[in-house]
Amino acid sequence: MKAFARNLMLGMLGAGLAAGPALAADPPLSPFMVAISVADLQKETDWYVKMLGAKVVKDADFGGAGTHFRWLMIGTQRLELVYSPTAKDSNPARPKPPGHAGLHGFTHVTLATPDIAATKAALVAKGATLALDVTDVTPLGVRVLYLADPEGNAIEIGQQVGS
Amino acid sequence: MRGRARIALLGLSLVAASACAADAPSLNHFLVGISVKDLKAETDWYVDKLGFKLTKEMSVANGRVIFRWLTQGNERIELVYSATAADTAPVRAKPLGHVALHGLAHVALETTDLEATKKALIAKGVALAVDVTEVKDLGIKAIYITDPEGNAVEIIQRVSG
């Protein structure tokens, strides 16, 4: 009985070891950025800088056909604004939040704040319009508000209030 | 008179500065949302291929809208299922053509070893939409994959800066 238990344990250990190298070849992934295809690079940049305190950290032309990448940092969030001269709007356009999930695909970027009331006051003082006022989402443990950038992309700001 | 005006102005700007500092808490990364057609197929892909774990779920309107949080390290993805959601027209193209439609285009994750990540993904049956490509001006090399509904996921490794 003891030997059986030991063999079982060794067997499990062996399986664990076999799984080990496969997992080791699979490095952990961490957040890097979210990309937004924009129609007006300057206007979009200005909005993120003014409203959300973004800083422009990199600019790069790509491919020689007028495509341009611009990286913005908002705290730990990196945003890549991509300007492509041939890019088009979806028709219909993505609805404004909270209806923005009405079209499939990437819908919103959410930023964390430690104090949503203070964030809201600061945004309103800067002339931002809330697409959705402060709303408790109790099952997810967050209190959120929504903004739309000048091209209608949904930015959610959330404060964690539960577990 | 002139001195007093200057002091008053100075006072005003100090008030404005401190109000700014107190009123604008720092913002940081939290999550990225994706509206999906097939919640199960999408969940399975992020779990099986990228190692995400299902951490939270919320159903509203009798299951006509479901939110699901998937986490992997510090990354959080919110899958949103809405029974009435439609496809964009045209449908967003695969990378690198995915930026040809305005709006949120892709999410990028960082690895410390792009070759190892690529190998692990291929071993799991994931096809690369774009093979390893270096973007010198941005100091990265990257691959692109797409989830079952065509949403672009970029995986990058920093090569400088």
Contacts between the chains, C-beta under 8 A, distances in Angstrom:
chain1	res1	chain2	res2	distance
A	22	B	120	7.7
A	22	B	123	7.7
A	25	B	116	5.1
A	25	B	119	6.0
A	25	B	120	5.1
A	25	B	123	7.9
A	26	B	51	6.9
A	26	B	116	7.1
A	26	B	117	7.0
A	26	B	120	3.9
A	27	B	111	4.9
A	27	B	112	5.1
A	27	B	113	4.9
A	27	B	116	5.5
A	27	B	117	5.7
A	27	B	120	8.0
A	28	B	51	7.6
A	28	B	72	7.6
A	28	B	73	5.3
A	28	B	111	7.7
A	28	B	112	7.9
A	29	B	50	6.4
A	29	B	51	7.1
A	29	B	72	5.9
A	29	B	73	6.4
A	29	B	75	6.6
A	29	B	109	4.0
A	29	B	110	6.7
A	29	B	111	5.7
A	29	B	117	7.4
A	29	B	155	6.8
A	30	B	73	5.1
A	30	B	74	5.5
A	30	B	75	6.3
A	30	B	109	6.6
A	30	B	110	4.9
A	31	B	29	5.3
A	31	B	73	7.9
A	31	B	74	5.5
A	31	B	75	4.4
A	31	B	109	6.7
A	31	B	110	7.2
A	32	B	108	4.1
A	32	B	109	5.6
A	32	B	110	4.0
A	32	B	154	7.7
A	32	B	156	5.5
A	33	B	107	7.7
A	33	B	108	4.5
A	34	B	32	5.5
A	34	B	104	6.6
A	34	B	106	7.5
A	34	B	107	5.5
A	34	B	108	7.2
A	35	B	99	7.2
A	35	B	104	7.3
A	35	B	105	4.6
A	35	B	106	4.8
A	35	B	107	7.7
A	35	B	108	6.8
A	35	B	154	7.6
A	36	B	103	6.8
A	36	B	104	5.4
A	36	B	105	6.3
A	37	B	98	7.8
A	37	B	99	4.3
A	37	B	100	7.4
A	37	B	101	6.4
A	37	B	102	4.9
A	37	B	103	6.1
A	37	B	104	8.0
A	37	B	105	4.7
A	38	B	102	6.6
A	39	B	102	5.6
A	52	B	27	6.0
A	53	B	24	6.5
A	53	B	26	7.8
A	53	B	27	6.9
A	58	B	137	7.6
A	58	B	138	6.0
A	58	B	139	7.8
A	60	B	135	7.0
A	60	B	137	3.5
A	60	B	138	5.3
A	61	B	137	7.4
A	62	B	135	7.1
A	62	B	137	7.6
A	67	B	99	7.5
A	69	B	135	7.9
A	69	B	137	7.8
A	69	B	138	6.4
A	71	B	138	7.1
A	74	B	27	5.2
A	74	B	28	7.5
A	75	B	26	5.1
A	75	B	27	5.1
A	75	B	28	3.7
A	75	B	29	7.0
A	76	B	28	4.4
A	76	B	29	4.5
A	77	B	27	7.0
A	77	B	28	6.1
A	77	B	29	4.0
A	77	B	30	7.9
A	78	B	108	8.0
A	80	B	108	7.4
A	82	B	99	4.6
A	82	B	105	6.4
A	84	B	99	5.1
A	84	B	100	6.1
A	86	B	100	6.3
A	87	B	99	6.1
A	87	B	100	5.0
A	87	B	101	6.5
A	87	B	102	5.6
A	88	B	90	8.0
A	88	B	100	6.7
A	88	B	101	6.2
A	88	B	102	6.9
A	89	B	101	7.6
A	89	B	102	5.2
A	90	B	88	4.1
A	90	B	89	6.2
A	90	B	90	7.5
A	90	B	101	5.6
A	90	B	102	7.0
A	90	B	103	6.5
A	91	B	89	5.5
A	92	B	89	7.3
A	94	B	88	7.4
A	94	B	103	5.8
A	100	B	35	7.7
A	101	B	33	7.2
A	101	B	35	4.1
A	101	B	65	7.6
A	101	B	80	4.3
A	101	B	82	4.9
A	101	B	85	6.0
A	102	B	35	7.4
A	102	B	82	6.4
A	102	B	84	6.7
A	102	B	85	5.3
A	102	B	86	6.8
A	103	B	35	6.4
A	103	B	85	6.4
A	103	B	86	6.0
A	103	B	87	7.1
A	103	B	88	5.1
A	104	B	35	4.9
A	104	B	36	6.6
A	104	B	37	5.9
A	104	B	85	5.6
A	104	B	86	7.0
A	104	B	87	5.2
A	104	B	88	6.7
A	104	B	149	6.5
A	105	B	34	6.8
A	105	B	35	6.1
A	105	B	88	5.8
A	105	B	92	5.8
A	105	B	103	7.4
A	105	B	104	7.2
A	105	B	149	7.8
A	105	B	151	6.2
A	106	B	32	6.7
A	106	B	33	7.0
A	106	B	34	5.5
A	106	B	35	7.9
A	106	B	103	7.2
A	106	B	104	3.5
A	106	B	105	6.9
A	106	B	106	7.2
A	106	B	107	7.0
A	106	B	151	6.3
A	107	B	33	4.2
A	107	B	34	6.3
A	107	B	35	4.8
A	107	B	80	6.3
A	107	B	104	6.8
A	108	B	32	7.5
A	108	B	33	4.2
A	108	B	104	7.3
A	109	B	31	7.8
A	109	B	32	5.8
A	109	B	33	7.6
A	109	B	104	7.0
A	110	B	30	4.2
A	110	B	31	4.4
A	110	B	32	7.2
A	110	B	33	6.9
A	110	B	78	7.3
A	111	B	27	4.2
A	111	B	28	6.4
A	111	B	29	6.9
A	111	B	30	5.6
A	112	B	27	6.9
A	112	B	28	5.0
A	112	B	29	7.1
A	112	B	30	4.0
A	113	B	25	5.0
A	113	B	26	7.8
A	113	B	27	5.7
A	114	B	25	5.2
A	114	B	26	7.7
A	115	B	25	4.7
A	118	B	22	7.3
A	118	B	23	5.6
A	118	B	24	7.2
A	118	B	25	5.3
A	119	B	24	7.1
A	119	B	25	5.6
A	119	B	27	7.2
A	121	B	23	5.5
A	122	B	20	7.6
A	122	B	23	4.1
A	122	B	24	4.1
A	122	B	25	7.9
A	125	B	23	6.8
A	137	B	58	7.1
A	139	B	56	7.4
A	139	B	58	3.9
A	140	B	56	5.6
A	140	B	58	5.5
A	140	B	67	6.5
A	140	B	69	6.9
A	141	B	56	7.7
A	151	B	102	6.4
A	151	B	103	7.6
A	152	B	103	7.8
A	153	B	103	6.1
A	153	B	104	6.0
A	154	B	33	7.8
A	156	B	30	7.9
A	156	B	33	7.4
A	157	B	27	6.7
A	158	B	30	5.7
